[in-house]
Amino acid sequence: MQRNLFPALEEEIGVLSPKEQRFIRILELVDIRPFLSDQHWCGTGRKPHSRLALAKAFIAKAVWNIPTTRGLIDRIGSSPSLRRLCGWDRICDIPHESAFSRAFELFALRELPANIHKSLVCDYLGDHLCGHVSRDSTAIKGREKPVKKKPEPKTPKKRGRPRKGEKREKKPRRLEEQPGRSLKKNLKELPKTCDVGTKKNAKGYKQSWIGYKLHLDVVDGDIPVSGILTSASLHDSQAAIPLSQMTQTRVESLYDLMDAAYDAPGIHAFSRRLGHVPIIDHNPRRGGVKKKMDPPEKRRYKERSSAERVNSNLKDNYGGRHVRVRGPKKVACHLMFGL
């Protein structure tokens, strides 16, 4: 009778801890090899370190919630079982910290964890109908200085009031332009540099931070299906339509659940255009009267807490609070390893 989940593996490397068993299940679920097929040694020059082993090590860094790469190397060196699971037989086989840094830069440029996450979602949820998509954002504190915004050159306005019957064109807002553009153009247009963001917490107090903002779409079961990293100052509503477009290419869903920050006519209309039912908390704006939800909507809206749980789980248990890299691509790579 088989009394454990990994009998052959435990005979080879010893008894596995619960986190090591979780790490093995993640590696079995995530097949990294197809995404690193072009990273083999070509036969000239110095033989590079195994990119597969380094990618596994960064997944272990998220699973064990290790803040630094130096701490990750020490952990792998002190744990023979973890070292074998990552792909190194001896302590001297573990690369130097600089090799980890170069590999991470390559993974960030190629968006390796984001592509793996997309493939996982499409493979396991692509043919399923998801009931609810919960949308929310969370603050990501960075370890870099905010980028100073360059003043945009302003075209001189025509002086005086418009003539009778004259209509002056207004510059369209970002939320008005997004429905008519592709996902690629919408993502390219979103700001991604490090800056200062401010938002209200659950108690109604304003909080400011320097860094970025992570926008997530989460389906039933607390499964994140889409994620976009933007500047901290970007309003939540301006990332809603690109997130909807990204999620639409991966899963089919029925209801879009959002808080009052997303209460805009354009977001309502775009959700209906996709065939979804938007359930968005009403934003009274400037002292207006807040509209109450119907009892069925109010009951469904409670499912939106799944997005908040995913955000807190990412920060508390999978490295979301330990951002030690700089630049939007590297920060996004670090967070996607946790997702």
C-alpha positions as a Markdown table, in Angstrom:
| # | Residue | x | y | z |
|---|---|---|---|---|
| 1 | Met | 0.0 | 0.0 | 0.0 |
| 2 | Gln | 1.3 | 3.4 | -1.0 |
| 3 | Arg | 1.4 | 5.6 | 2.2 |
| 4 | Asn | 2.8 | 8.8 | 0.7 |
| 5 | Leu | 2.5 | 10.9 | -2.4 |
| 6 | Phe | 6.1 | 10.8 | -3.5 |
| 7 | Pro | 7.5 | 7.3 | -2.6 |
| 8 | Ala | 10.2 | 7.0 | -5.2 |
| 9 | Leu | 11.4 | 10.6 | -4.8 |
| 10 | Glu | 11.6 | 10.3 | -1.0 |
| 11 | Glu | 13.6 | 7.1 | -1.3 |
| 12 | Glu | 16.1 | 9.0 | -3.4 |
| 13 | Ile | 16.4 | 12.4 | -1.6 |
| 14 | Gly | 14.8 | 11.8 | 1.8 |
| 15 | Val | 11.7 | 12.9 | 3.6 |
| 16 | Leu | 10.0 | 16.0 | 2.0 |
| 17 | Ser | 8.6 | 18.8 | 4.0 |
| 18 | Pro | 5.0 | 20.2 | 3.2 |
| 19 | Lys | 6.5 | 23.2 | 1.3 |
| 20 | Glu | 8.8 | 20.9 | -0.8 |
| 21 | Gln | 5.8 | 18.7 | -1.7 |
| 22 | Arg | 3.9 | 21.9 | -2.8 |
| 23 | Phe | 7.0 | 22.9 | -4.8 |
| 24 | Ile | 7.0 | 19.5 | -6.5 |
| 25 | Arg | 3.3 | 19.8 | -7.4 |
| 26 | Ile | 3.9 | 23.3 | -8.9 |
| 27 | Leu | 6.8 | 21.9 | -11.0 |
| 28 | Glu | 4.6 | 19.0 | -12.2 |
| 29 | Leu | 1.8 | 21.5 | -13.1 |
| 30 | Val | 4.1 | 24.0 | -14.8 |
| 31 | Asp | 6.2 | 22.6 | -17.7 |
| 32 | Ile | 9.0 | 25.2 | -18.1 |
| 33 | Arg | 11.0 | 23.3 | -20.8 |
| 34 | Pro | 9.0 | 24.4 | -23.9 |
| 35 | Phe | 9.6 | 28.0 | -22.9 |
| 36 | Leu | 13.3 | 27.5 | -22.6 |
| 37 | Ser | 13.9 | 25.4 | -25.7 |
| 38 | Asp | 16.1 | 28.0 | -27.4 |
| 39 | Gln | 18.4 | 28.4 | -24.4 |
| 40 | His | 20.6 | 25.4 | -25.0 |
| 41 | Trp | 24.3 | 25.7 | -25.4 |
| 42 | Cys | 25.3 | 26.1 | -29.1 |
| 43 | Gly | 28.8 | 24.6 | -28.6 |
| 44 | Thr | 30.9 | 27.8 | -28.7 |
| 45 | Gly | 32.1 | 29.8 | -25.8 |
| 46 | Arg | 31.7 | 29.0 | -22.1 |
| 47 | Lys | 28.8 | 26.7 | -21.3 |
| 48 | Pro | 26.1 | 28.7 | -19.6 |
| 49 | His | 24.4 | 27.7 | -16.4 |
| 50 | Ser | 21.1 | 25.7 | -16.7 |
| 51 | Arg | 18.3 | 28.1 | -17.4 |
| 52 | Leu | 15.8 | 25.5 | -16.3 |
| 53 | Ala | 17.4 | 25.1 | -12.9 |
| 54 | Leu | 17.6 | 28.9 | -12.4 |
| 55 | Ala | 13.9 | 29.2 | -13.4 |
| 56 | Lys | 13.0 | 26.5 | -10.8 |
| 57 | Ala | 15.0 | 28.4 | -8.2 |
| 58 | Phe | 13.1 | 31.6 | -8.8 |
| 59 | Ile | 9.8 | 29.6 | -8.4 |
| 60 | Ala | 11.2 | 28.3 | -5.1 |
| 61 | Lys | 12.1 | 31.8 | -4.1 |
| 62 | Ala | 8.4 | 32.7 | -4.4 |
| 63 | Val | 7.1 | 29.5 | -2.7 |
| 64 | Trp | 9.4 | 30.0 | 0.3 |
| 65 | Asn | 8.8 | 33.8 | 0.3 |
| 66 | Ile | 12.6 | 34.5 | 0.4 |
| 67 | Pro | 13.3 | 38.3 | 0.1 |
| 68 | Thr | 16.7 | 38.3 | -1.6 |
| 69 | Thr | 18.7 | 36.2 | -4.1 |
| 70 | Arg | 21.5 | 35.8 | -1.6 |
| 71 | Gly | 19.0 | 34.3 | 0.8 |
| 72 | Leu | 17.8 | 32.0 | -1.9 |
| 73 | Ile | 21.3 | 30.7 | -2.6 |
| 74 | Asp | 21.9 | 30.1 | 1.1 |
| 75 | Arg | 18.6 | 28.2 | 1.4 |
| 76 | Ile | 19.4 | 26.0 | -1.6 |
| 77 | Gly | 22.9 | 25.4 | -0.3 |
| 78 | Ser | 21.7 | 24.3 | 3.1 |
| 79 | Ser | 18.9 | 22.1 | 1.9 |
| 80 | Pro | 20.1 | 19.0 | -0.1 |
| 81 | Ser | 16.5 | 18.1 | -1.1 |
| 82 | Leu | 15.7 | 21.6 | -2.5 |
| 83 | Arg | 19.0 | 21.6 | -4.3 |
| 84 | Arg | 18.2 | 18.3 | -6.0 |
| 85 | Leu | 14.7 | 19.4 | -6.8 |
| 86 | Cys | 16.0 | 22.6 | -8.6 |
| 87 | Gly | 18.5 | 20.5 | -10.6 |
| 88 | Trp | 21.9 | 20.8 | -8.8 |
| 89 | Asp | 23.6 | 17.7 | -7.4 |
| 90 | Arg | 26.4 | 19.5 | -5.4 |
| 91 | Ile | 26.8 | 22.7 | -3.6 |
| 92 | Cys | 29.6 | 23.8 | -6.0 |
| 93 | Asp | 27.2 | 23.5 | -8.9 |
| 94 | Ile | 25.0 | 26.4 | -7.6 |
| 95 | Pro | 25.8 | 29.5 | -9.7 |
| 96 | His | 27.0 | 32.8 | -8.3 |
| 97 | Glu | 24.6 | 35.6 | -7.4 |
| 98 | Ser | 25.5 | 37.4 | -10.6 |
| 99 | Ala | 24.4 | 34.4 | -12.7 |
| 100 | Phe | 21.0 | 34.5 | -11.0 |
| 101 | Ser | 20.8 | 38.3 | -11.8 |
| 102 | Arg | 21.7 | 37.8 | -15.5 |
| 103 | Ala | 19.2 | 34.9 | -15.8 |
| 104 | Phe | 16.4 | 37.0 | -14.1 |
| 105 | Glu | 17.1 | 39.8 | -16.6 |
| 106 | Leu | 16.7 | 37.4 | -19.5 |
| 107 | Phe | 13.4 | 36.0 | -18.0 |
| 108 | Ala | 12.1 | 39.5 | -17.5 |
| 109 | Leu | 12.9 | 40.6 | -21.1 |
| 110 | Arg | 11.2 | 37.5 | -22.5 |
| 111 | Glu | 8.3 | 37.7 | -20.0 |
| 112 | Leu | 8.9 | 34.0 | -19.1 |
| 113 | Pro | 6.6 | 33.8 | -16.0 |
| 114 | Ala | 3.8 | 35.8 | -17.7 |
| 115 | Asn | 3.9 | 33.4 | -20.8 |
| 116 | Ile | 3.9 | 30.4 | -18.5 |
| 117 | His | 0.9 | 31.8 | -16.6 |
| 118 | Lys | -1.0 | 32.5 | -19.7 |
| 119 | Ser | -0.4 | 29.0 | -21.0 |
| 120 | Leu | -1.5 | 27.4 | -17.7 |
| 121 | Val | -4.8 | 29.5 | -17.7 |
| 122 | Cys | -5.6 | 28.6 | -21.3 |
| 123 | Asp | -4.8 | 24.9 | -20.9 |
| 124 | Tyr | -6.8 | 24.3 | -17.7 |
| 125 | Leu | -9.5 | 27.0 | -17.9 |
| 126 | Gly | -9.8 | 27.7 | -21.6 |
| 127 | Asp | -12.7 | 25.3 | -22.1 |
| 128 | His | -14.5 | 26.1 | -18.8 |
| 129 | Leu | -17.2 | 28.6 | -18.2 |
| 130 | Cys | -16.3 | 30.8 | -15.2 |
| 131 | Gly | -19.1 | 32.4 | -13.3 |
| 132 | His | -17.4 | 35.6 | -11.9 |
| 133 | Val | -14.4 | 37.7 | -12.8 |
| 134 | Ser | -13.4 | 39.9 | -9.8 |
| 135 | Arg | -11.3 | 42.9 | -10.7 |
| 136 | Asp | -9.1 | 44.8 | -8.3 |
| 137 | Ser | -5.7 | 46.5 | -7.9 |
| 138 | Thr | -3.1 | 46.5 | -5.2 |
| 139 | Ala | -0.1 | 48.8 | -4.4 |
| 140 | Ile | 3.4 | 47.5 | -5.1 |
| 141 | Lys | 6.1 | 49.4 | -3.3 |
| 142 | Gly | 9.3 | 49.8 | -5.3 |
| 143 | Arg | 12.9 | 50.4 | -4.3 |
| 144 | Glu | 13.6 | 53.2 | -6.8 |
| 145 | Lys | 13.1 | 56.9 | -7.2 |
| 146 | Pro | 9.9 | 58.1 | -8.9 |
| 147 | Val | 10.4 | 59.2 | -12.5 |
| 148 | Lys | 9.8 | 62.9 | -13.0 |
| 149 | Lys | 7.1 | 63.5 | -15.5 |
| 150 | Lys | 8.1 | 65.5 | -18.6 |
| 151 | Pro | 5.7 | 68.4 | -19.3 |
| 152 | Glu | 3.8 | 67.8 | -22.5 |
| 153 | Pro | 4.0 | 70.5 | -25.1 |
| 154 | Lys | 0.7 | 72.3 | -25.1 |
| 155 | Thr | -0.8 | 73.7 | -28.3 |
| 156 | Pro | -1.9 | 77.3 | -27.8 |
| 157 | Lys | -5.7 | 77.6 | -27.4 |
| 158 | Lys | -7.8 | 80.0 | -29.4 |
| 159 | Arg | -8.5 | 83.0 | -27.2 |
| 160 | Gly | -12.0 | 84.1 | -26.2 |
| 161 | Arg | -15.3 | 82.4 | -26.3 |
| 162 | Pro | -16.4 | 80.3 | -29.3 |
| 163 | Arg | -18.6 | 82.0 | -31.8 |
| 164 | Lys | -22.2 | 81.2 | -32.1 |
| 165 | Gly | -22.6 | 77.7 | -33.6 |
| 166 | Glu | -18.9 | 77.0 | -33.3 |
| 167 | Lys | -17.8 | 73.7 | -31.7 |
| 168 | Arg | -14.3 | 73.2 | -30.4 |
| 169 | Glu | -13.0 | 69.7 | -30.4 |
| 170 | Lys | -12.2 | 68.2 | -27.0 |
| 171 | Lys | -9.3 | 65.8 | -26.6 |
| 172 | Pro | -10.7 | 62.3 | -26.1 |
| 173 | Arg | -10.0 | 60.7 | -22.8 |
| 174 | Arg | -8.1 | 57.4 | -22.4 |
| 175 | Leu | -11.3 | 55.6 | -21.3 |
| 176 | Glu | -13.1 | 56.8 | -24.4 |
| 177 | Glu | -10.4 | 55.6 | -26.8 |
| 178 | Gln | -9.7 | 52.2 | -25.3 |
| 179 | Pro | -12.8 | 50.3 | -26.6 |
| 180 | Gly | -11.9 | 50.9 | -30.2 |
| 181 | Arg | -8.3 | 49.8 | -29.9 |
| 182 | Ser | -6.6 | 46.4 | -29.7 |
| 183 | Leu | -5.2 | 44.9 | -26.5 |
| 184 | Lys | -1.7 | 45.4 | -27.7 |
| 185 | Lys | -2.2 | 49.1 | -28.4 |
| 186 | Asn | -4.0 | 49.6 | -25.0 |
| 187 | Leu | -1.2 | 47.9 | -23.1 |
| 188 | Lys | 1.4 | 50.0 | -24.9 |
| 189 | Glu | -0.4 | 53.2 | -24.1 |
| 190 | Leu | -0.6 | 52.6 | -20.3 |
| 191 | Pro | 2.1 | 54.3 | -18.2 |
| 192 | Lys | 4.5 | 51.8 | -16.6 |
| 193 | Thr | 7.2 | 54.0 | -15.0 |
| 194 | Cys | 7.7 | 54.2 | -11.2 |
| 195 | Asp | 5.9 | 57.1 | -9.7 |
| 196 | Val | 3.8 | 58.1 | -6.6 |
| 197 | Gly | 0.3 | 56.7 | -6.1 |
| 198 | Thr | -2.5 | 57.5 | -3.6 |
| 199 | Lys | -5.6 | 55.5 | -2.8 |
| 200 | Lys | -8.0 | 55.0 | 0.1 |
| 201 | Asn | -7.7 | 52.0 | 2.3 |
| 202 | Ala | -10.5 | 49.9 | 3.8 |
| 203 | Lys | -10.9 | 52.4 | 6.6 |
| 204 | Gly | -11.3 | 55.4 | 4.3 |
| 205 | Tyr | -7.8 | 56.9 | 4.9 |
| 206 | Lys | -5.6 | 58.0 | 2.1 |
| 207 | Gln | -2.3 | 56.1 | 1.7 |
| 208 | Ser | 0.6 | 57.1 | -0.6 |
| 209 | Trp | 3.5 | 55.0 | -1.9 |
| 210 | Ile | 6.3 | 55.0 | -4.4 |
| 211 | Gly | 6.3 | 52.2 | -7.0 |
| 212 | Tyr | 3.7 | 50.5 | -9.1 |
| 213 | Lys | 0.2 | 49.2 | -9.1 |
| 214 | Leu | -0.8 | 45.6 | -10.0 |
| 215 | His | -4.2 | 45.1 | -11.6 |
| 216 | Leu | -5.7 | 41.5 | -11.4 |
| 217 | Asp | -8.6 | 39.6 | -12.8 |
| 218 | Val | -9.5 | 36.6 | -10.6 |
| 219 | Val | -12.1 | 33.9 | -11.3 |
| 220 | Asp | -14.0 | 31.6 | -8.9 |
| 221 | Gly | -11.7 | 29.6 | -6.7 |
| 222 | Asp | -9.2 | 32.5 | -6.2 |
| 223 | Ile | -7.5 | 31.8 | -9.5 |
| 224 | Pro | -5.8 | 34.8 | -11.1 |
| 225 | Val | -6.2 | 34.7 | -14.9 |
| 226 | Ser | -4.8 | 38.1 | -16.0 |
| 227 | Gly | -2.5 | 40.7 | -14.6 |
| 228 | Ile | -1.2 | 44.1 | -15.7 |
| 229 | Leu | 1.5 | 46.2 | -14.0 |
| 230 | Thr | 1.2 | 50.0 | -14.4 |
| 231 | Ser | 2.4 | 53.2 | -12.7 |
| 232 | Ala | 1.1 | 53.7 | -9.2 |
| 233 | Ser | -0.6 | 56.9 | -10.2 |
| 234 | Leu | -2.8 | 55.3 | -12.9 |
| 235 | His | -6.5 | 55.2 | -11.9 |
| 236 | Asp | -8.0 | 51.7 | -11.6 |
| 237 | Ser | -10.7 | 52.4 | -14.2 |
| 238 | Gln | -8.1 | 53.0 | -16.9 |
| 239 | Ala | -6.8 | 49.5 | -16.7 |
| 240 | Ala | -10.3 | 47.8 | -16.7 |
| 241 | Ile | -10.8 | 47.6 | -20.4 |
| 242 | Pro | -7.3 | 46.2 | -21.2 |
| 243 | Leu | -7.8 | 43.7 | -18.4 |
| 244 | Ser | -11.2 | 42.7 | -19.9 |
| 245 | Gln | -9.7 | 42.2 | -23.3 |
| 246 | Met | -6.8 | 40.1 | -21.9 |
| 247 | Thr | -9.2 | 37.9 | -19.8 |
| 248 | Gln | -11.6 | 37.5 | -22.8 |
| 249 | Thr | -8.8 | 35.8 | -24.8 |
| 250 | Arg | -8.2 | 33.3 | -22.0 |
| 251 | Val | -11.5 | 32.3 | -20.3 |
| 252 | Glu | -15.2 | 32.7 | -20.8 |
| 253 | Ser | -17.1 | 34.3 | -18.0 |
| 254 | Leu | -20.6 | 35.6 | -17.1 |
| 255 | Tyr | -20.3 | 38.4 | -14.5 |
| 256 | Asp | -17.8 | 41.2 | -14.0 |
| 257 | Leu | -17.5 | 42.3 | -10.4 |
| 258 | Met | -15.8 | 45.6 | -9.6 |
| 259 | Asp | -15.8 | 48.2 | -6.8 |
| 260 | Ala | -16.8 | 51.9 | -7.1 |
| 261 | Ala | -13.5 | 53.0 | -8.7 |
| 262 | Tyr | -14.6 | 51.3 | -11.9 |
| 263 | Asp | -18.1 | 52.9 | -12.0 |
| 264 | Ala | -17.9 | 54.5 | -15.4 |
| 265 | Pro | -20.3 | 54.3 | -18.4 |
| 266 | Gly | -17.6 | 53.2 | -20.8 |
| 267 | Ile | -16.7 | 50.2 | -18.5 |
| 268 | His | -20.4 | 49.2 | -18.2 |
| 269 | Ala | -20.9 | 49.4 | -21.9 |
| 270 | Phe | -17.7 | 47.4 | -22.8 |
| 271 | Ser | -18.6 | 44.7 | -20.3 |
| 272 | Arg | -22.0 | 44.3 | -22.0 |
| 273 | Arg | -20.4 | 44.3 | -25.4 |
| 274 | Leu | -18.5 | 41.2 | -24.4 |
| 275 | Gly | -21.7 | 39.5 | -23.4 |
| 276 | His | -21.1 | 39.9 | -19.6 |
| 277 | Val | -23.2 | 41.3 | -16.8 |
| 278 | Pro | -21.4 | 44.1 | -15.0 |
| 279 | Ile | -22.0 | 44.3 | -11.3 |
| 280 | Ile | -20.2 | 47.5 | -10.2 |
| 281 | Asp | -20.6 | 49.3 | -6.9 |
| 282 | His | -22.1 | 52.7 | -7.4 |
| 283 | Asn | -19.9 | 55.8 | -7.0 |
| 284 | Pro | -22.1 | 58.7 | -5.8 |
| 285 | Arg | -19.5 | 61.4 | -6.8 |
| 286 | Arg | -19.6 | 64.8 | -5.2 |
| 287 | Gly | -22.1 | 64.2 | -2.5 |
| 288 | Gly | -24.7 | 62.4 | -4.5 |
| 289 | Val | -27.0 | 59.7 | -3.2 |
| 290 | Lys | -25.5 | 56.2 | -3.4 |
| 291 | Lys | -27.6 | 53.6 | -5.2 |
| 292 | Lys | -28.2 | 50.4 | -3.5 |
| 293 | Met | -27.8 | 47.0 | -5.2 |
| 294 | Asp | -30.7 | 44.6 | -5.7 |
| 295 | Pro | -30.5 | 41.6 | -3.3 |
| 296 | Pro | -29.4 | 39.2 | -6.1 |
| 297 | Glu | -26.6 | 41.6 | -7.2 |
| 298 | Lys | -25.6 | 42.2 | -3.6 |
| 299 | Arg | -25.2 | 38.5 | -3.1 |
| 300 | Arg | -23.1 | 38.0 | -6.2 |
| 301 | Tyr | -21.0 | 41.1 | -5.4 |
| 302 | Lys | -19.7 | 39.3 | -2.3 |
| 303 | Glu | -17.7 | 37.0 | -4.6 |
| 304 | Arg | -15.5 | 40.0 | -5.4 |
| 305 | Ser | -13.5 | 39.4 | -2.2 |
| 306 | Ser | -11.6 | 36.7 | -4.1 |
| 307 | Ala | -9.6 | 39.4 | -5.8 |
| 308 | Glu | -8.7 | 40.9 | -2.4 |
| 309 | Arg | -7.7 | 37.5 | -1.1 |
| 310 | Val | -5.4 | 36.9 | -4.0 |
| 311 | Asn | -3.7 | 40.3 | -3.6 |
| 312 | Ser | -3.1 | 39.7 | 0.1 |
| 313 | Asn | -1.9 | 36.1 | -0.5 |
| 314 | Leu | 0.6 | 37.3 | -3.1 |
| 315 | Lys | 1.9 | 40.0 | -0.8 |
| 316 | Asp | 2.1 | 38.0 | 2.4 |
| 317 | Asn | 3.1 | 34.6 | 1.1 |
| 318 | Tyr | 4.6 | 34.8 | -2.4 |
| 319 | Gly | 7.0 | 37.7 | -2.4 |
| 320 | Gly | 4.8 | 40.7 | -3.2 |
| 321 | Arg | 6.2 | 42.7 | -0.4 |
| 322 | His | 9.9 | 41.9 | -1.2 |
| 323 | Val | 10.5 | 43.7 | -4.5 |
| 324 | Arg | 14.3 | 44.1 | -4.7 |
| 325 | Val | 14.5 | 44.8 | -8.5 |
| 326 | Arg | 14.1 | 48.0 | -10.5 |
| 327 | Gly | 12.2 | 48.7 | -13.7 |
| 328 | Pro | 8.7 | 47.7 | -14.7 |
| 329 | Lys | 9.7 | 44.6 | -16.6 |
| 330 | Lys | 11.7 | 43.1 | -13.7 |
| 331 | Val | 9.1 | 44.0 | -11.1 |
| 332 | Ala | 6.4 | 42.4 | -13.3 |
| 333 | Cys | 8.6 | 39.3 | -13.7 |
| 334 | His | 9.1 | 39.1 | -9.9 |
| 335 | Leu | 5.4 | 39.3 | -9.2 |
| 336 | Met | 4.4 | 36.8 | -12.0 |
| 337 | Phe | 6.7 | 34.2 | -10.5 |
| 338 | Gly | 4.5 | 34.6 | -7.3 |
| 339 | Leu | 1.3 | 34.3 | -9.3 |
